[in-house]
Amino acid sequence: MMKKFFILMSLVFMILACSNNNSLITQASEVKWQKAENYYNEKKYNKAIPYYRQLIFEKNSMYTADAQYKLGECYFNTKKYSDAIFEYQELLRLFPENRLAPDAQFKIANSYANLSFSPHYTQEETRKAIENYTIFIEKYPSDKRIKDAYQGISDMQVKLIEKTYLNGYIYFKMKDYSAALLYLDDIIYLANHNELEKKSLYYTALIHIDRKDKEPALNTYNQLKEYFPDSKETKKIEKKIKKFN
């Protein structure tokens, strides 16, 4: 009996769903748009999505491009960034000259930035964010969000620099000194005189001391002393240099 009951209920839900879909399809475009906008303005994004999607299927509708953008917005506002990227890209593909194209391109970059992992993990999304912020700057140089795009690139580049340092540190701990120096030297070369450079100089000095490479060890120590004279890292290397000598 219970099995028959569940089968019956499933059939009822299927009939209701089909009925709702048919009702949605047969509604006029203006009605669909207004209902979608009402749900969107009430932040009921999941309810708005079916209406926007139906409007997209009506390719000759005056609402098609706007519905495509709003569909991306629904996913963006619900933090479904991968889905949002796809819908924004569809807008750019189908309507590259539309007034909403700059917004879509900027939101694609923001979506990748939101998907970007911490420096301890892979940085594919971080690079994609930089790529899409760059596209935005090149295509829409007079847009009012140019400064935000440059800031987005800067934030993502900081993450990549942190990733470079972490790679060097991991190889240092593994005592793969040649690989460690490749990454640590990249940080030092930037000459940002920040915490990452200080740590990179510190571990580079330790590598040279452990290898008994006197001249590179002294050169690295001198850099530490010049830019971070009062740091604990500089003092530790100073003691090791004295013993080394």
N, C-alpha and C positions, 0 to 999 in steps of 0.2 A: 504493500500500500504506500509506504513512504517513498519508494522508488518511483512509483507512478505519479505521486504528488509532485516530486521534484521535476520530473519530465514535463508535467503539465504547466508548472510555474515557469519553467524555462521557455516553453512555447509561448506563454502569455507575454513574457518580457521581450521575446523576439518580435512578436506581432506589434507590440507597443513601440519598439525601437524602429521598426520598418515604417510604422505609421508616422512617427515623429520625423523621420528622414524624408518621407514623401511630402509631408506638410512643409518642411523647410525648403525643399527643392521647388515646390510650386509657388512659394511666396514671391512677390514682386521684389525686384532689386532694392528699391527704396525702403521697403519694409525690412528686408534683411539688414541693410546698412544701419537703419535706425536702431534695430534691436541689438546689433553688434556694438554700436556706439554706446547705447545705454548700459549694456553689461560692462563694457570697457571702462566707462566713466565711474561705474560702481565698483571697479577693481575685481569684477567677477570674470577674470580672464579666460578661465576654462569654459565658461558658458558662451563667451564671445567668439571663441575659436571656430566652432562649426559654421557660424554665420559668415565670418570673414573668408573661410575656406570655400564656401559655396559661391561667394562673390568672385573669388579668384577663378573658379571654373567657368564663370560667365566672362569669357575673355574679351568680349566686346562691350562690357559694361563700363560706364563712366566711373565706377567705384573700384575697378579691378586693381589698379596700381596702389591706391590708398589702402585697400584691403590687404594686399600683399605686404605692405609696410607694417600695418597694424598687427598682422599675424606675427611678424617678427617681434614687435613690441610686446605682444602677449607672452611670448616665450621668454623674452628678456626680463620682463617684470616678474616672472615666476622662477627666474634663475635657471631656466633650461637653455643655457647659453649655446650649446651645440645646435639645438633646433633653431634658435634665434639666428645664428650665423647662416644656416642653410636658407632661411626665409629672406633674410636681407640680401644674400647673394642672388637669390632668384629675382628680387626686385632690380638689382643692378644688371642682371642678364637680360631681363625682359624689357626693362624701362630705363636704360642707362642715362637718358637725358631728363628723367623726371625730376621735379623739384625736390623730391625726397631722397634722391640719390646720395647727396652729401651726408644726410643723417644716417642712411643705411651703412655707408662706408665707415663713418665714425663709430657706429654701434658695433660693427663687425670687429673693429680693433678693440673696443672696450670689452666685447664678449671674450675675445682671446685673452685679454689681460685678466679677466675674472676667472678664466679657466687655468691660468698659469699656476703651476705648483711652486712650492718653496724651493730655494736653491739646492736642497738635498735631493731633489728628484729631477727627472728629465725636463728640459726647458724648451721643448718643441713649441708649446703654446706661447711661451714668452717671445720667441723669435717670430712667430706668426703675428703677434700683437705689434711688434716693432715694424714688421713688413707692411701691415695694414695701416698703421698710423702714418708711415712714410708715404703710402699711396694717397692717403687723405690729404696730406700736406702738399704733395705734388699736383693733385688734381683740383684742389679747392684752396689755393693760397690766400684768398681774401676772406675765407670763412672766419667767423668770430671765434671758433673753437681751435684755431691754430695753436694758441699757447697751451691749451689743454692737451693737444696732440703731442707737442714737444715734451710736455711734462710726462705724458704717458710713455714716450720713448725713453726718457731719462730714468723713470722708475723701473722699466723693464731692463735697461742696460745695467743698472745697479744689481739687479737680480742675477744677470749673467756674470757679472764680475764676482759676485759672491760664490756663484757656482764654480768659477775658475779657481778661486782660492780654496774652496772645499776639495776640489780634485787634487790640488797640490798638497793639501794637508793629509788627505787619505794616502797618497803615495809616499809621503814622508813617514807616516806611521807604519807603512808596509816596508819601509827602508828601500824603496825603489827610488833612489835619489835622482837619477837622471830624469825620470818622468816627473818627479815632484818639481824639479827646477824649471822644467818647461812651463808649468802653470804658474809657479811663484814669480818667475821672471816677467811673465805677462802683467802681473799685478804691479810689480815694481816699476816696470816701464811706463805705466800710466802716470806715475808721479803725482798721485792725488793727495799724498801726505795725510792719509786717514788711517783708521784702525786696521783695515785690511793690508795696507802697505806696511805698517809696522809689524804685523804678524808675519807677513811674507818675508820681510827682511830678517826677522828673528829666526824663522825656520831655515832660511837660506844660509844664515851664518852658522847655525848648528850643523847643517849638512857639510859645509866646508871645513868646520872644525873636526867633525867626525872623520872626514876624509884626509885630514891633515894638509889641507890646501891653504897654506899660510896667507898668501897674497890675497886671494878672493875673500878669505875670512876677514882680513883686516879691512878690505874695501867695503864689505857689507857692514861691518861694525861702524866704520866711519859714517856711513849713510844713516845708520840708526842714531848715532850720536848727534849728527847734524840736525835731523828732523824730529827726533824724539829723545832729546837729551835726558829728560827726567823719568823716562818710563822704566818700569821694572824689567822689561825685556832688554833694554840697553844695558842696564846694570848687570844682568845675568851674563850677557855676552861679554861684557868687560872683564868679569871675573874669569871666564873661560879663556879669553884671549891672553890674560896675564899668565895663566897656567900653561897655555899653549906655547907662549914665548919661552 
